[in-house]
Structures are given as structure tokens and as C-alpha cells.
Amino acid sequence: MDPIIRIDHVSFSYGEASARALDDVTLSVSPGDFLGIIGPSGAGKTTLASAMSGAIPHHYTGPLFGSVLVDGKDTCAVTLTDISQVVGSVLQDIDTQMVASVVEDEMLFGLENFGVPHSQIEERVIDALETVGIADLRERDIATLSGGQKQKVAIAAILALRPRVLVLDEPTAALDPASSRMVFETLRSINRELGVTVVIIEQKVALLSEYASRIAVMQGGRIALEGTPSEVFSHSAELRSIGVDSPRVTRISNSLAARGLIEAGEPCLNVREASLLIQNLCKASSPAPRAAATAGADRAIATAHATAGADRAAADAHATAGADRSTIASPGECGMAESPRRPAVKPGASPVVRLRDVTYTYPGGGASVRHLNLEVYPGEFVGLVGQNGAGKTTATKLVNGLLKPSSGTVEVAGLDTRTARTSQIARHAATLFQNPDHQICRDTVLDEVAFGLELGGVDAETARERARAVAEDFGLPLGEVPFSLSRGQRQMVALASVVVLEPELVILDEPTSGLDYRECMTVMETVRRMADRGSAVIMVCHDMEVVSDFAERLVVMADGEIAAAGPTHDLFADESLMKRASMRPPQVVELANELAHTVSPRFLGLYEVLDVVSCTEELVLHG
Amino acid sequence: MVNVIDYVPGTTLLHRLNPVTKIALAVALIASSLTADSPIVLVSLLALTLAASAYAHVMRQVRSFLKLLIPLSIIMFVMQAIFVRSGTPVFLSITNEGLMLGLMVCLRLLCLALPLIPALVTTKLTDLANACVEVLHVPYQYAFTFTTALRFVPVFSQEMNAIMEAQTARGVEYDTPNPLKKLRLMLPLCIPLLISSVGKTDATALAAEQRGFYLRTRASAYKRYPLAGRDIAALALCVGLIVLGIAY
């Protein structure tokens, strides 16, 4: 079949910029594909999407080499309007995508413009809304919708135009795991039932690997890898060097392969596959008569130890857990693992944060939090999780004094937030917001980092000196204008201005959203070091893998209340709690839970790639 | 404050009128109150506006707007009463003419500001824009610019809130009791706001173009906005109002 989009040796740079955003890219998309594009930030993913949707060369201008053919026509030769009848695109910032204030009008806009006969419009609107599953939202005001609903409206509005290709730029960046999955489900049904080709830029590897039929990995404006999810994710090490994460279960199967327990090749892409793989592996090697399928495992036993591959894998898996963990589970050691980091809590220390029966209701009604009780001690790393709208952000605003409790008391570093000014609290508690652009307001990086200190009453010279030390430590360009930096670097500037304060409490609101894997790890490592130095950390985060790696205590919120609080991995392992809070535990915990039931109780309580791999190896080798 | 002009759903006559007619009514009320010289006429115009709002169940929006307007009109009244010197003194230096003028100024302020509120809150912005395109032959580009600008108001105010919160959490003293200091602290925030708004408008332009913005003609709109009998009646009322204003 002829490709619907053919990109042939395309290079592009924005305006006068000398750096190439796309560098000799060749790629073709066939009708019916579900293509995922992934890569570190600045790799050219959005630029590639713009080239496919015709925004390049029609909206963004710059020298363009090579050719982009959409449905056989060169995008330079036809207008953007013509291209967009074939390729519908959903932009990154959903608020800017919307042109109307009511869902119905949003749906009508494109249909009216493209001159769809008025007799067909009603049918098309209903079809699109039903496909996406939001027929009940037709009369709603867009401003009152949740992030996930807005995303669906945007998709439905494009879908009503019946494009043959749908290009989406990080549609799930602002969504919780449940809504992200729903968006992918919607895309899958559009792809399978309507035959619409889907091209999606996405950072969530676990979702991509499950839903995409092909994946292209970008790096520095080029396509570094391309193939089916299995092909791409079997290159774990290469992906890591590019700065792209692999799903945790994929890491497990790759590590097993590297240790020679299974044959290298098709890696597992989801928990079910991994569970089956390990079940078969363990069953095959059990003392009972071996089935034919054990040929691979037999060979594995012979070579498992002492191969260079195994060593590399161990080092590998260890490094990727994202932690300078103090213990490496040696092969043969199996069983309950320790908490991800030993909290630096001193016995008898008084809590930095104390919430006592805190209730808060927004003046206009809407979301509220009820009866929150929480104490956080110096050096503790607390993860605050739950669905969108569960009250996590409200809880953090109550802690940093942006909101004052309706009843109950909030104490931060001994200050009652109801009587203390927010600016006073700010000297003890620093917040890193989801969007760094909201907090950046100075002309140079150095001034920006020093700003918080100056506000706290440190004299200008000392402040700049301390800021310089921290900013240099982060490798930031001191004299640059912060807004001229990349998104990831702006987040680092914001982080540096939190670190320099040496606060008693750090509050993080989705610190990893919009960052690629490597930036995410840098941010999290920095925060961990702050916790080690004695800062208390409260982190709101949707990425359960990150929470599992870094937080030793978990607070689960649901419907404005704290549903549970306790050691992270105990709560993740609690299936009924996860269900109640509409959450999914990290892949490794889910896998270990399943294996504990089906294979051996020794898997119970494991939460790291390395531990599961070692445990499996142990079972295979020694029964 | 922004929510004052948010659409309030309903099925009253006022809701069902053609958006253009509603605006015409509001404009007629305003024009009439500008030309009228009698406080009785002004009071009746005001009463008509309030009655229409009450009928359309939008008094809540009108009230929240009045909360801003009434202190302002009282100040105007007091100023006129104190500073107008002509006429016979009634109390201390306050003259009857001063009182009269003050009354007129304060009534006129209310009459000028209020009529647009019920007209706007009973109309969806897209309906207003589409009706202007269809009935008044306003070029669609202008109508789109207008609705987009209004639609962005809450988006930007959210953005501004987020920025203020982030800065407050950093320790900028927006909670200072000194309003001058607060103003000085707010100025630097214009930069992040400006940067994000330029980005957003550019993205919106792209999104609109990718959905065929340039193909749109006057006949594109799916919904039609014909002038019905009730609209003709309302337009006659407009003429009546203006005549009333000029006559008295």
C-alpha cells in the first residue's frame, strides 16, 4: 500500500537558527499505522509532527530541504487548508486548540469551514462525539471540563472532519494515568474501527509500547530507531543512552535475556506478558519433569553465572532504578527488599509539617478536602498520589499557605499558616511548580536563582554568591535570559532557585511532567539529595514509577480525603486500595504481586527490576 | 469578576431573541439614557433593565456588577452635590441643583453600564459572533477575533493566578497591606504573562487555520439567525426608547 505520509530526506531549521531541528529524516507512514514518536526533549518530535501536518512550511518558516508528501502531494505545493483535510492535528496545549466556549460549537467550527453540507453536519457531530464517548458533554461549557474531557473534545472535533491521519502532540502530558489510558483506548478504537492512521508523540513508554504498532525514536533531529515496539524496546541500552526510558517489564525481560535465562529477542511489553514469561520459566525449571520448552532455560542455567552479559545487566538494571542504592541484591539473595531509601529521620525530631483535621472548601463550591491529618518529618520523602481532582494540589496549597484551612490547623516549621503570611512561610517551605514559566520572572538565570534568597532577606551580594555556586553546580548559563532556554532547562532553573534556599520543606507539584527521562532523573536525584540533607519533601506525582523509586512514604488521596498513608510499597501492593483510588500500581509491583500468587511467595513485596530478575534467576537455578 | 459575563442558560424570551436584537436593545437603552434629561425617564429605563434581568433570571450577575457600580455612583453623587455651587442652598453648601445634577449623573452611570449585562449573559458568544456575521454582515475575521479575545480572558486570568500563586509561594509579598508596593511587585509578572500569551495566540491561529478558517464564508454557519416576529417587535421597542430619550 502506498504510504499516506512520506517524508524523504527532510531537513529543517526554524527561521534564522543555524541548528537543524530536523536533520535528514526519512520516514513513511502507511494507512492504518499507529505510530508512536518518542525521544528526549529537543530531539525534534514536535517539528516532525509539524512537518506532517503542514504547519511546516506554511506556519513556521525556515529553510526546508527534502520533501514531505501527504497523500501523494508535496506539502510545499498545496495550502495548509488542503493538507489539513487529510491530516488532522491536535496541538500540545489544549486550551489554545479550542476556538469556541461550548463543546457543540467547537465541533461545528471545522465542519462549517470545510463546507460540509448542512444536512450531514448533525450526523457527523453525533458520530464523532459517540466514538470518543462524550455524547453527554455536547451542551457543556468547555471551561468546566476536566483535562481528560477537554482532550477528548479536541480529538472529537478533529475526528468529525474525518481526516485520514490524526497527529497528536503529547495529548496525555497533563493527565493522570487513568485518563491517559482512556485517551489511548479512544485512539485505538478510532484506529481499528475507522481505519484512521494515528501518529502520536508521547513520553509515556508503557502506554506507547502497549498501543502503538510502530515506534520511531528521535534523537538530535534524526530518527535513531524505528520498528515495532518489540524491536525498539529490545534495544534497552541504546534507548537509555539516547535518554528514553523503557517500560519496567521490558527491562526485566531484557535483563533476563542478558543473564542468559531467556533468549534475546522479543521483550515483554506489558505485565501480562512478563508474568507469563516468568511463570513458564519457573515452571520449566522446577524439579518436576521438564517440558520441551525448557531448552532455552537449560542453556541459560549453564551460562547464567559468570558471563560478562550478566554482570553488565546487573550494573545496568541497578543504574536505571535511578538510585544510588546502598544495596545490590546479589544473585541468590531473594525476598523482601528494603524501602527505597533509608529516611534520614532523627528519632525525636519534631515534624516540619503538621496537618490536624484540616478541611477546606473552595468559595464557589467545587472540589474540597476534608479531615486531612498528616505529619511530615525532616528528611522524609512523601509521595502524594491520587486521581485528578482528588484534592492533591489543594492539599499542597494548604501546606505552603496559598490557601488557609476552613477548619483545623496547618503548621509549617512551627508557623500556623492561618496567622503567618504566605511570604513568611516561603522562607521555610519552597515549592517547585509543574510549569516553571509561572515562577520565572527575572532577566538572567543568576538573578532568577538569587531572587528567592533576596526575598527571604539575604543581602544581594551573599545571595548572588550562593546562587552562582548552585547554578554552576547545575551547569546553567548564568547570564542567559531564562526564557531563551529549553523547557527542561527552565525547569532546572526553577529547581536551582529552590535548592539554593536550603528550605526545611520542599513541595513538588508534578515535577516530572513535560520532562524527558534524563531530565526527570536529574530533577529527582537533586530532590533526593535535598532530602538526604534533612529537607522534608512532599511530592505530587502521576508517574507511579517515579513515586515508587523515590518516595518512602505514600499518601493516597481519593475524593478529597486521605484514603491511606503508609510505606510506599505496602500501599502499592494493596490491590483493594489501588482500586478504590482508581490507581494502578507500578508495573513491577503489579508483576511481583501476580507472581507471588502464581509462582512463589518469594516475589511478594518486590518493587525493583533488579530484585525481580534476581529472584527469578534464583528460582530457575535452584528451584 | 470575569464570570459576570458568562453565559447563563435559559429559555426565556430574552434568551430566544436574536443576539443582534438583544444588542440593539441594550444600545437603544444606552442611547436613550444619554439623551434623556428627565430623572423619571432614567428611573424608568433602569427599572426596565432590571425587570428584564429579573425575567431572564440573571439578577445574580447584575447584582454582582451593581456591587461595583453603586459605590462608584455614590461617589459621583457626593462629588456633584458638594462641588456644584449654582442654585439655592439646601443644606450647608449643598444646593438643589447640585443634588439634581448628582442624581442625574449617578442614574445615568447605572443606565449606561447595566443594559449590556443581561444582553450578554443571555447570549452565547459564538451565537453573537455568528449573528453579527449573518445579520450585520460583519466580516467573520473580526467576529472571530472578538470572540477569541473574550474567550481568552478567563484563560489568561487563570494563567495570571497561577503566576501570582507561584510568586507568592516563593515569598513575593503580594499579601502586603501596602497597595503601591503590591503594584510594584506585580509589574515583573507582565513578562511571563506576555510570553505565554504570545505563544498561545500563535498556536490558536495555527489550530484555526488547520480547521479551515480561511475557507469560511457568511453562509458557512450551521446555525441560522433569522429575525423573527419577536425580533421585529423588539426593534420597534428600540425605536420607541430612543424617541422617548430624545423627547424627554
Interface residues (C-beta under 8 A of the other chain):
Chain A: S53 G54 A55 H58 H59 L80 T81 S84 Q85 G88 S89 L91 Q92 D93 D95 T96 Q97 M98 V99 A100 S101 V102 D105 L108 F109 G110 L111 E112 N113 F114 G115 H118 I121 D141 A143 A157 I158 L161 K397 N400 G401 L402 R421 T422 S423 A426 R427 A429 A430 T431 F433 N435 D437 H438 Q439 I440 C441 R442 F451 G452 L455 G456 F483 S497
Chain B: D6 Y7 K124 L125 T126 F144 T147 T148 R151 P154 V155 E159 A162 I163 E165 A166 Q167 T168 A169 R170 G171 V172 E173 Y174 D175 T176 P188 L189 I191 P192 I195 S196 G199 K200 T201 A203 T204 A205 L206 A207 A208 E209 Q210 R211 G212 F213 Y214 L215 R216 S220 A221 Y222 K223
